[in-house]
Amino acid sequence: MPIITAGIDEVGRGPLAGPVVAACVHIPDTSLPWLDDVTDSKKLFKTKRNILAPLIRQHCVWSIAEISPQEIDKINILQATMKAMAQAANDLPTLPTMIYVDGNRLPEKLPCPAEAIIRGDSKVKEIACASIIAKVHRDTIMEQLANDFPEYGWHTNSGYGSKVHLEAIEKYGVTTHHRQSFAPVRNKLLAA
């Protein structure tokens, strides 16, 4: 039986708005030349991520899972992250025989054996690919939401607690896309 490895990473644990997103990726052909450019999405410029993401989606087996702000508020961000990772792994069209997960803990209910790797997005190509497509996917969501809520600056801050975003929460209040359990948002709701 062939060994089919996959990597999982998530993006969006820290923002005050938007979903948490996880991706799972298997690379069928590891000889593709552009894979040399693949690393942790946080180390790549946006333009490079936007070049690599379509290549990953075209040449790899992948899946993406999102957990909404409402569910994050219900089950907490750690559980939401674990749920997104497990969902991405279980939705992968090809069943892997081994999964590498970025971080220091494993989600439950994975479809096969797995190993947590700290800073795995810099060490394992499958995890790095997952980090790139998850980041581009989530950034696209936040850019689309920014069309309806331009004052929060989500097209540039991706929902993180930037000065522009925090000032907009103070001035315009909380939207349905905000995580109400996160301190700056919760504090605004309590003060209202």
C-alpha positions in Angstrom: 0.0 0.0 0.0 1.5 3.4 -1.0 2.2 5.9 1.7 0.0 9.0 1.2 1.1 11.9 3.4 -0.9 15.0 4.0 -0.3 18.2 5.9 -2.8 20.4 7.9 -2.5 24.0 8.9 -4.9 26.6 10.1 -5.2 30.4 9.8 -7.2 32.9 11.7 -7.0 31.9 15.4 -6.2 35.5 16.5 -8.5 37.8 14.5 -11.6 39.5 16.1 -13.7 38.9 13.0 -14.2 36.2 10.4 -13.9 32.4 10.4 -11.0 30.2 11.4 -9.9 28.2 8.3 -8.0 25.0 8.0 -6.6 23.2 5.0 -5.3 19.7 4.3 -3.0 19.0 1.4 -1.5 15.9 -0.2 1.2 16.5 -2.9 1.1 13.7 -5.5 4.1 14.9 -7.4 6.9 16.2 -5.2 9.2 17.0 -8.2 7.2 20.1 -9.3 9.7 23.0 -9.5 7.5 25.6 -7.9 7.4 23.5 -4.7 10.9 25.0 -4.0 9.2 28.3 -3.3 6.7 26.8 -0.9 7.2 27.7 2.8 5.2 29.0 5.8 2.6 31.4 4.4 3.6 34.1 6.9 7.1 34.2 5.4 5.8 34.9 1.9 4.6 38.2 0.4 0.9 38.3 -0.6 1.8 38.4 -4.3 3.8 35.2 -3.9 1.0 33.4 -2.0 -1.4 34.4 -4.7 0.8 32.9 -7.3 1.4 29.6 -5.3 -2.2 29.0 -4.1 -3.7 28.3 -7.6 -0.7 26.0 -8.4 -1.3 24.1 -5.1 -5.0 23.8 -5.9 -4.3 22.7 -9.5 -1.6 20.1 -8.8 -2.3 18.8 -5.3 -5.2 17.0 -3.5 -6.7 19.5 -1.0 -9.6 20.4 1.1 -10.6 23.5 3.2 -12.8 23.8 6.2 -14.2 27.0 7.9 -15.7 27.5 11.3 -17.9 30.5 11.7 -17.5 33.3 14.3 -20.8 32.1 15.9 -19.4 28.6 16.3 -16.1 29.9 17.6 -18.1 31.8 20.3 -20.0 28.6 21.1 -17.1 26.1 21.4 -14.0 28.5 21.9 -11.2 29.1 19.4 -9.1 26.1 20.3 -12.0 23.7 19.8 -13.0 25.5 16.6 -9.4 25.2 15.3 -9.3 21.5 16.1 -12.7 21.0 14.5 -11.7 22.8 11.3 -8.5 20.7 11.1 -10.3 17.4 11.6 -13.0 18.4 9.0 -10.3 19.4 6.4 -8.6 16.0 7.0 -11.8 14.0 6.7 -12.9 15.9 3.6 -9.6 15.2 1.7 -10.7 13.4 -1.5 -7.8 10.9 -1.2 -7.6 9.1 2.1 -4.1 9.7 3.6 -2.1 7.1 5.5 -0.2 9.7 7.5 -1.0 13.3 8.4 1.4 16.0 9.7 -0.3 18.8 11.7 1.3 22.2 12.3 1.6 22.9 16.0 1.9 20.9 19.3 -1.4 19.1 19.5 -3.6 16.8 17.3 -7.3 17.2 16.6 -9.5 14.2 17.5 -11.2 12.1 14.8 -8.5 12.2 12.2 -8.9 9.5 9.5 -5.4 8.0 10.0 -2.3 8.2 12.2 -0.9 11.8 12.7 2.0 13.7 14.1 2.1 17.2 15.4 5.1 19.2 14.3 6.0 22.5 15.9 6.7 25.1 13.2 5.7 22.4 10.7 4.8 25.0 8.1 8.6 25.7 7.7 9.6 22.0 7.8 7.0 20.0 5.9 5.9 20.9 2.3 2.4 19.5 2.7 1.9 21.7 5.8 3.4 24.7 4.0 1.0 24.2 1.1 -1.9 23.9 3.5 -0.9 27.2 5.2 -0.8 29.0 1.9 -4.2 27.9 0.6 -5.8 28.4 4.0 -4.3 32.0 4.2 -5.3 33.0 0.7 -8.8 31.5 1.2 -9.4 33.4 4.5 -7.9 36.6 3.2 -10.3 36.4 0.2 -13.3 36.0 2.6 -12.2 39.0 4.6 -11.6 41.1 1.5 -15.2 40.2 0.3 -16.6 41.1 3.7 -14.7 44.4 3.6 -16.9 45.4 0.6 -19.9 45.4 2.9 -18.1 46.7 6.0 -15.3 49.0 4.6 -14.8 51.0 7.8 -13.3 48.0 9.7 -10.3 47.7 7.3 -10.7 43.9 6.8 -9.2 44.1 3.3 -5.9 45.0 4.9 -6.1 43.7 8.5 -7.8 40.4 7.8 -10.0 40.9 10.9 -7.1 41.2 13.3 -7.2 43.9 16.0 -5.5 46.7 14.2 -5.9 50.3 15.2 -8.3 50.9 12.3 -10.4 47.9 13.3 -10.5 48.7 17.0 -11.5 52.3 16.3 -14.2 51.1 14.0 -15.6 48.7 16.6 -15.8 51.7 19.0 -17.4 54.0 16.4 -19.7 51.6 14.4 -20.2 48.7 16.8 -20.1 45.0 16.3 -21.1 43.1 13.2 -22.4 39.5 12.8 -18.9 38.7 11.5 -17.2 39.5 14.8 -16.3 37.0 17.4 -18.3 38.1 20.5 -16.2 36.0 22.9 -13.0 37.9 22.0 -12.1 40.6 24.6 -12.3 43.8 22.6 -15.6 42.8 21.0 -17.0 41.4 24.2 -16.0 44.6 26.1 -17.8 46.7 23.5 -21.0 44.6 23.8 -20.8 44.8 27.6 -20.4 48.6 27.5 -23.4 49.1 25.1 
